[in-house]
Amino acid sequence: MALCATCCVDVLEGEEKLNEMTDDEYAMLDTLPDLLPNSRLACQLQLNNNMDGLKVKLHGVS
């Protein structure tokens, strides 16, 4: 629901396959001190077959 940002992920491949970020998602991500240009909230990514090959990693995890 874009309320906490604990599901933040960094999109490594397939960012072009994702829907545009909503204002709510952007506002929540904007609260993170270490936001990356490819960061998204996993809870806002509505998975579908068009996302085949999408690669993400948990934000902040090496």
N, CA, C and O atoms as CSV, one atom per row, in Angstrom:
chain,resi,resn,atom,element,x,y,z
A,1,MET,N,N,0.813,-1.201,0.000
A,1,MET,CA,C,0.000,0.000,0.000
A,1,MET,C,C,0.855,1.262,0.000
A,1,MET,O,O,0.331,2.365,0.152
A,2,ALA,N,N,2.162,1.108,-0.169
A,2,ALA,CA,C,3.082,2.253,-0.218
A,2,ALA,C,C,3.043,3.071,1.067
A,2,ALA,O,O,3.005,4.301,1.031
A,3,LEU,N,N,3.053,2.365,2.220
A,3,LEU,CA,C,2.959,3.066,3.491
A,3,LEU,C,C,4.226,3.015,4.345
A,3,LEU,O,O,4.340,3.759,5.320
A,4,CYS,N,N,5.194,2.135,3.988
A,4,CYS,CA,C,6.317,1.990,4.911
A,4,CYS,C,C,7.696,1.898,4.256
A,4,CYS,O,O,8.695,2.147,4.931
A,5,ALA,N,N,7.790,1.562,3.003
A,5,ALA,CA,C,9.054,1.458,2.251
A,5,ALA,C,C,9.945,0.303,2.688
A,5,ALA,O,O,11.105,0.248,2.280
A,6,THR,N,N,9.444,-0.621,3.502
A,6,THR,CA,C,10.276,-1.763,3.905
A,6,THR,C,C,10.474,-2.759,2.770
A,6,THR,O,O,11.346,-3.623,2.859
A,7,CYS,N,N,9.693,-2.657,1.722
A,7,CYS,CA,C,9.819,-3.580,0.594
A,7,CYS,C,C,10.610,-2.957,-0.554
A,7,CYS,O,O,10.487,-3.393,-1.699
A,8,CYS,N,N,11.416,-1.948,-0.258
A,8,CYS,CA,C,12.173,-1.265,-1.307
A,8,CYS,C,C,13.145,-2.232,-1.982
A,8,CYS,O,O,13.873,-2.968,-1.317
A,9,VAL,N,N,13.141,-2.214,-3.298
A,9,VAL,CA,C,14.058,-3.022,-4.097
A,9,VAL,C,C,14.738,-2.116,-5.112
A,9,VAL,O,O,14.235,-1.041,-5.440
A,10,ASP,N,N,15.882,-2.562,-5.603
A,10,ASP,CA,C,16.579,-1.880,-6.677
A,10,ASP,C,C,16.412,-2.736,-7.922
A,10,ASP,O,O,16.748,-3.920,-7.914
A,11,VAL,N,N,15.899,-2.149,-8.983
A,11,VAL,CA,C,15.674,-2.880,-10.228
A,11,VAL,C,C,16.997,-2.964,-10.976
A,11,VAL,O,O,17.575,-1.943,-11.347
A,12,LEU,N,N,17.467,-4.175,-11.194
A,12,LEU,CA,C,18.741,-4.405,-11.882
A,12,LEU,C,C,18.539,-4.568,-13.379
A,12,LEU,O,O,19.360,-4.095,-14.165
A,13,GLU,N,N,17.465,-5.228,-13.786
A,13,GLU,CA,C,17.152,-5.433,-15.206
A,13,GLU,C,C,15.649,-5.412,-15.391
A,13,GLU,O,O,14.904,-5.921,-14.553
A,14,GLY,N,N,15.204,-4.822,-16.492
A,14,GLY,CA,C,13.795,-4.853,-16.842
A,14,GLY,C,C,12.988,-3.661,-16.374
A,14,GLY,O,O,11.759,-3.718,-16.362
A,15,GLU,N,N,13.651,-2.582,-15.989
A,15,GLU,CA,C,12.934,-1.410,-15.488
A,15,GLU,C,C,11.940,-0.871,-16.513
A,15,GLU,O,O,10.893,-0.332,-16.153
A,16,GLU,N,N,12.275,-1.022,-17.779
A,16,GLU,CA,C,11.395,-0.529,-18.852
A,16,GLU,C,C,10.090,-1.318,-18.935
A,16,GLU,O,O,9.143,-0.872,-19.582
A,17,LYS,N,N,10.027,-2.467,-18.296
A,17,LYS,CA,C,8.828,-3.305,-18.311
A,17,LYS,C,C,7.825,-2.927,-17.217
A,17,LYS,O,O,6.711,-3.450,-17.188
A,18,LEU,N,N,8.217,-2.028,-16.329
A,18,LEU,CA,C,7.386,-1.678,-15.179
A,18,LEU,C,C,6.443,-0.522,-15.495
A,18,LEU,O,O,6.721,0.313,-16.356
A,19,ASN,N,N,5.329,-0.495,-14.785
A,19,ASN,CA,C,4.411,0.636,-14.890
A,19,ASN,C,C,5.075,1.870,-14.298
A,19,ASN,O,O,6.021,1.762,-13.518
A,20,GLU,N,N,4.577,3.039,-14.669
A,20,GLU,CA,C,5.098,4.275,-14.104
A,20,GLU,C,C,4.872,4.308,-12.600
A,20,GLU,O,O,3.906,3.742,-12.088
A,21,MET,N,N,5.772,4.976,-11.912
A,21,MET,CA,C,5.660,5.117,-10.471
A,21,MET,C,C,4.503,6.062,-10.134
A,21,MET,O,O,4.338,7.106,-10.765
A,22,THR,N,N,3.719,5.686,-9.148
A,22,THR,CA,C,2.619,6.548,-8.721
A,22,THR,C,C,3.158,7.653,-7.805
A,22,THR,O,O,4.277,7.562,-7.302
A,23,ASP,N,N,2.364,8.677,-7.601
A,23,ASP,CA,C,2.757,9.754,-6.693
A,23,ASP,C,C,2.965,9.228,-5.276
A,23,ASP,O,O,3.887,9.662,-4.585
A,24,ASP,N,N,2.115,8.298,-4.836
A,24,ASP,CA,C,2.252,7.723,-3.498
A,24,ASP,C,C,3.564,6.960,-3.349
A,24,ASP,O,O,4.248,7.077,-2.332
A,25,GLU,N,N,3.909,6.178,-4.372
A,25,GLU,CA,C,5.163,5.419,-4.316
A,25,GLU,C,C,6.349,6.375,-4.288
A,25,GLU,O,O,7.276,6.200,-3.498
A,26,TYR,N,N,6.316,7.374,-5.143
A,26,TYR,CA,C,7.417,8.336,-5.174
A,26,TYR,C,C,7.557,9.045,-3.829
A,26,TYR,O,O,8.671,9.218,-3.335
A,27,ALA,N,N,6.450,9.451,-3.239
A,27,ALA,CA,C,6.487,10.152,-1.958
A,27,ALA,C,C,7.093,9.271,-0.867
A,27,ALA,O,O,7.861,9.760,-0.038
A,28,MET,N,N,6.758,7.984,-0.855
A,28,MET,CA,C,7.309,7.083,0.156
A,28,MET,C,C,8.798,6.841,-0.094
A,28,MET,O,O,9.588,6.845,0.850
A,29,LEU,N,N,9.186,6.633,-1.336
A,29,LEU,CA,C,10.601,6.429,-1.644
A,29,LEU,C,C,11.421,7.666,-1.304
A,29,LEU,O,O,12.580,7.557,-0.904
A,30,ASP,N,N,10.831,8.822,-1.460
A,30,ASP,CA,C,11.531,10.074,-1.201
A,30,ASP,C,C,11.908,10.230,0.271
A,30,ASP,O,O,12.714,11.097,0.609
A,31,THR,N,N,11.340,9.405,1.150
A,31,THR,CA,C,11.685,9.461,2.568
A,31,THR,C,C,12.955,8.674,2.886
A,31,THR,O,O,13.502,8.795,3.982
A,32,LEU,N,N,13.423,7.871,1.938
A,32,LEU,CA,C,14.619,7.061,2.171
A,32,LEU,C,C,15.877,7.894,1.972
A,32,LEU,O,O,15.976,8.636,0.995
A,33,PRO,N,N,16.837,7.784,2.881
A,33,PRO,CA,C,18.058,8.588,2.764
A,33,PRO,C,C,18.998,8.124,1.652
A,33,PRO,O,O,19.803,8.911,1.153
A,34,ASP,N,N,18.903,6.865,1.266
A,34,ASP,CA,C,19.839,6.307,0.280
A,34,ASP,C,C,19.131,5.844,-0.989
A,34,ASP,O,O,19.484,4.813,-1.562
A,35,LEU,N,N,18.152,6.593,-1.416
A,35,LEU,CA,C,17.363,6.266,-2.607
A,35,LEU,C,C,18.245,6.233,-3.854
A,35,LEU,O,O,19.101,7.097,-4.041
A,36,LEU,N,N,18.032,5.242,-4.692
A,36,LEU,CA,C,18.734,5.145,-5.972
A,36,LEU,C,C,17.744,5.442,-7.095
A,36,LEU,O,O,16.535,5.311,-6.903
A,37,PRO,N,N,18.242,5.841,-8.264
A,37,PRO,CA,C,17.334,6.135,-9.383
A,37,PRO,C,C,16.491,4.938,-9.819
A,37,PRO,O,O,15.420,5.112,-10.399
A,38,ASN,N,N,16.969,3.726,-9.542
A,38,ASN,CA,C,16.251,2.521,-9.954
A,38,ASN,C,C,15.509,1.858,-8.787
A,38,ASN,O,O,15.109,0.699,-8.897
A,39,SER,N,N,15.321,2.567,-7.686
A,39,SER,CA,C,14.607,2.016,-6.526
A,39,SER,C,C,13.104,2.053,-6.769
A,39,SER,O,O,12.563,3.005,-7.331
A,40,ARG,N,N,12.448,0.982,-6.324
A,40,ARG,CA,C,10.982,0.893,-6.402
A,40,ARG,C,C,10.481,0.165,-5.167
A,40,ARG,O,O,11.249,-0.495,-4.467
A,41,LEU,N,N,9.182,0.292,-4.905
A,41,LEU,CA,C,8.551,-0.466,-3.831
A,41,LEU,C,C,7.972,-1.742,-4.425
A,41,LEU,O,O,7.131,-1.690,-5.323
A,42,ALA,N,N,8.421,-2.886,-3.923
A,42,ALA,CA,C,7.963,-4.168,-4.456
A,42,ALA,C,C,6.449,-4.311,-4.330
A,42,ALA,O,O,5.812,-4.933,-5.180
A,43,CYS,N,N,5.871,-3.740,-3.281
A,43,CYS,CA,C,4.422,-3.861,-3.089
A,43,CYS,C,C,3.631,-3.139,-4.178
A,43,CYS,O,O,2.435,-3.382,-4.339
A,44,GLN,N,N,4.283,-2.262,-4.918
A,44,GLN,CA,C,3.600,-1.502,-5.964
A,44,GLN,C,C,3.823,-2.083,-7.360
A,44,GLN,O,O,3.248,-1.596,-8.333
A,45,LEU,N,N,4.646,-3.114,-7.459
A,45,LEU,CA,C,4.926,-3.742,-8.753
A,45,LEU,C,C,3.911,-4.855,-8.982
A,45,LEU,O,O,3.978,-5.906,-8.345
A,46,GLN,N,N,2.995,-4.625,-9.869
A,46,GLN,CA,C,1.971,-5.624,-10.174
A,46,GLN,C,C,2.549,-6.593,-11.198
A,46,GLN,O,O,2.598,-6.306,-12.394
A,47,LEU,N,N,2.985,-7.743,-10.700
A,47,LEU,CA,C,3.665,-8.722,-11.547
A,47,LEU,C,C,2.735,-9.260,-12.623
A,47,LEU,O,O,1.551,-9.503,-12.389
A,48,ASN,N,N,3.308,-9.439,-13.814
A,48,ASN,CA,C,2.580,-10.020,-14.932
A,48,ASN,C,C,3.585,-10.681,-15.870
A,48,ASN,O,O,4.792,-10.551,-15.670
A,49,ASN,N,N,3.110,-11.375,-16.870
A,49,ASN,CA,C,3.980,-12.115,-17.793
A,49,ASN,C,C,4.911,-11.210,-18.589
A,49,ASN,O,O,5.963,-11.665,-19.039
A,50,ASN,N,N,4.558,-9.958,-18.772
A,50,ASN,CA,C,5.414,-9.029,-19.508
A,50,ASN,C,C,6.700,-8.714,-18.755
A,50,ASN,O,O,7.643,-8.184,-19.343
A,51,MET,N,N,6.753,-9.026,-17.484
A,51,MET,CA,C,7.926,-8.744,-16.669
A,51,MET,C,C,8.923,-9.889,-16.647
A,51,MET,O,O,9.847,-9.889,-15.834
A,52,ASP,N,N,8.751,-10.856,-17.522
A,52,ASP,CA,C,9.684,-11.982,-17.589
A,52,ASP,C,C,11.103,-11.447,-17.735
A,52,ASP,O,O,11.366,-10.631,-18.618
A,53,GLY,N,N,11.998,-11.884,-16.903
A,53,GLY,CA,C,13.379,-11.440,-16.937
A,53,GLY,C,C,13.680,-10.290,-15.992
A,53,GLY,O,O,14.830,-9.861,-15.896
A,54,LEU,N,N,12.672,-9.780,-15.291
A,54,LEU,CA,C,12.878,-8.704,-14.332
A,54,LEU,C,C,13.803,-9.196,-13.221
A,54,LEU,O,O,13.603,-10.276,-12.665
A,55,LYS,N,N,14.819,-8.390,-12.904
A,55,LYS,CA,C,15.736,-8.738,-11.825
A,55,LYS,C,C,15.790,-7.574,-10.845
A,55,LYS,O,O,16.018,-6.426,-11.226
A,56,VAL,N,N,15.574,-7.900,-9.572
A,56,VAL,CA,C,15.639,-6.900,-8.507
A,56,VAL,C,C,16.484,-7.440,-7.373
A,56,VAL,O,O,16.687,-8.649,-7.257
A,57,LYS,N,N,16.975,-6.544,-6.542
A,57,LYS,CA,C,17.631,-6.966,-5.300
A,57,LYS,C,C,17.092,-6.109,-4.186
A,57,LYS,O,O,16.694,-4.966,-4.411
A,58,LEU,N,N,17.075,-6.652,-2.986
A,58,LEU,CA,C,16.619,-5.901,-1.831
A,58,LEU,C,C,17.493,-4.669,-1.659
A,58,LEU,O,O,18.720,-4.754,-1.704
A,59,HIS,N,N,16.861,-3.544,-1.465
A,59,HIS,CA,C,17.583,-2.274,-1.329
A,59,HIS,C,C,18.466,-2.307,-0.094
A,59,HIS,O,O,18.025,-2.702,0.986
A,60,GLY,N,N,19.711,-1.891,-0.256
A,60,GLY,CA,C,20.625,-1.824,0.876
A,60,GLY,C,C,21.341,-3.121,1.187
A,60,GLY,O,O,22.160,-3.166,2.105
A,61,VAL,N,N,21.049,-4.193,0.434
A,61,VAL,CA,C,21.689,-5.482,0.661
A,61,VAL,C,C,22.788,-5.659,-0.382
A,61,VAL,O,O,22.543,-5.491,-1.577
A,62,SER,N,N,23.981,-5.994,0.059
A,62,SER,CA,C,25.092,-6.180,-0.886
A,62,SER,C,C,24.995,-7.472,-1.648
A,62,SER,O,O,25.856,-7.766,-2.477
